[in-house]
Amino acid sequence: MRAPNRILDLDELETPAFRQVLGQMDELTSSDSISYLHPSKRWEYPWALERAQLSPRSGVLDAGCGASIFPVYLAKQGYRVSALDLSPPSGLDRVHGVSVGYVGGDLGRLPFADGAFDAVFCISVIEHLGFGEMAAALSEMHRVIRANGRLLLTTDYYEDANASIRYEGEGGPFPVDWSFFDAERLQQHILDAPGWRLEGELDLRVDWERTKPVMRRFHGYPYTSVGVTLLRV
Ligand SMILES: C[S@@+](CC[C@H](N)C(=O)[O-])C[C@H]1O[C@@H](n2cnc3c(N)ncnc32)[C@H](O)[C@@H]1O
């Protein structure tokens, strides 16, 4: 039995539940020229959906949505979806015949009422903020989630966040300057953030020998992803 909060597991991509979600998302992304489904998110979205425990008309926010297909997928399931980014995509929802409330804005100052959402998804975004901005973003997401609502958060996870982490791109390797997490930093900056409680067990064991080469192919640096479900208390 897998822990509810866990590290990306490549084997899970082949389970029926994951395959069903990913099949629908692949179909959606292949029918427009705007959206994407990054390889590393192929685990993160099905994991987040599994953990969110949404009801048929839940109101959700995709915080830091980019031009991902995820908000469109959520709207297709019948959820009431808002999606915020510094630069949100234009018209992606209309292409797919659904309505997503796209908003341009900053995670540190969310333009939504207190308790507006049943759940917030924050998928591979938090590592792009500095640690100070991260605290502000977590505080804002806390404000806009209703009591006992969930924050489904995924982020890059590294064996040792103090190591020199290099991106091995076509133009040659260069240092990566965003905010990597290892177990210690995850605890300090996410799990210990005020007002949240981790829902269920967290298993941070990683088979780095297997994971690194695969993820390096996807992303150019040796990382994996972790998903945590935070309950707003
Ligand atoms: C790696 S992308 C992930 C996008 C999307 N969640 C996904 O699953 O593909 C990170 C996104 O975070 C957004 N972002 C970074 N800092 C932000 C901030 N302070 N406020 C809102 N969005 C931000 C970026 O514009 C970018 O679209």
The ligand as an SDF file (V2000), in Angstrom:
LIG
                    3D

 27 29  0  0  0  0  0  0  0  0999 V2000
    6.8300   24.9560  -14.1310 C   0  0  0  0  0  0  0  0  0  0  0  0
    5.4470   25.9480  -14.5030 S   0  0  0  0  0  0  0  0  0  0  0  0
    4.1150   24.8990  -13.9660 C   0  0  0  0  0  0  0  0  0  0  0  0
    2.8470   25.2630  -14.6270 C   0  0  0  0  0  0  0  0  0  0  0  0
    1.6640   24.3220  -14.3900 C   0  0  0  0  0  0  0  0  0  0  0  0
    1.2580   24.2780  -12.9900 N   0  0  0  0  0  0  0  0  0  0  0  0
    1.9190   22.9180  -14.8870 C   0  0  0  0  0  0  0  0  0  0  0  0
    1.5270   21.9720  -14.2010 O   0  0  0  0  0  0  0  0  0  0  0  0
    2.4910   22.7420  -15.9780 O   0  0  0  0  0  0  0  0  0  0  0  0
    5.4870   27.2040  -13.2340 C   0  0  0  0  0  0  0  0  0  0  0  0
    4.4140   28.2660  -13.4510 C   0  0  0  0  0  0  0  0  0  0  0  0
    4.3700   29.0940  -12.2850 O   0  0  0  0  0  0  0  0  0  0  0  0
    4.1060   30.4150  -12.6970 C   0  0  0  0  0  0  0  0  0  0  0  0
    4.5470   31.3220  -11.6280 N   0  0  0  0  0  0  0  0  0  0  0  0
    5.8030   31.4990  -11.1530 C   0  0  0  0  0  0  0  0  0  0  0  0
    5.8110   32.4220  -10.1590 N   0  0  0  0  0  0  0  0  0  0  0  0
    4.5180   32.8150   -9.9970 C   0  0  0  0  0  0  0  0  0  0  0  0
    3.8830   33.7540   -9.1220 C   0  0  0  0  0  0  0  0  0  0  0  0
    4.5680   34.4520   -8.2220 N   0  0  0  0  0  0  0  0  0  0  0  0
    2.5560   33.9120   -9.2310 N   0  0  0  0  0  0  0  0  0  0  0  0
    1.8340   33.2060  -10.1480 C   0  0  0  0  0  0  0  0  0  0  0  0
    2.3810   32.3010  -10.9900 N   0  0  0  0  0  0  0  0  0  0  0  0
    3.7110   32.1250  -10.9230 C   0  0  0  0  0  0  0  0  0  0  0  0
    4.8890   30.5600  -13.9940 C   0  0  0  0  0  0  0  0  0  0  0  0
    4.3960   31.6300  -14.7690 O   0  0  0  0  0  0  0  0  0  0  0  0
    4.6760   29.1900  -14.6230 C   0  0  0  0  0  0  0  0  0  0  0  0
    3.5680   29.1740  -15.4950 O   0  0  0  0  0  0  0  0  0  0  0  0
  1  2  1  0
  2  3  1  0
  2 10  1  0
  3  4  1  0
  4  5  1  0
  5  6  1  0
  5  7  1  0
  7  8  2  0
  7  9  1  0
 10 11  1  0
 11 12  1  0
 11 26  1  0
 12 13  1  0
 13 14  1  0
 13 24  1  0
 14 15  1  0
 14 23  1  0
 15 16  2  0
 16 17  1  0
 17 18  1  0
 17 23  2  0
 18 19  1  0
 18 20  2  0
 20 21  1  0
 21 22  2  0
 22 23  1  0
 24 25  1  0
 24 26  1  0
 26 27  1  0
M  CHG  2   2   1   9  -1
M  END
$$$$
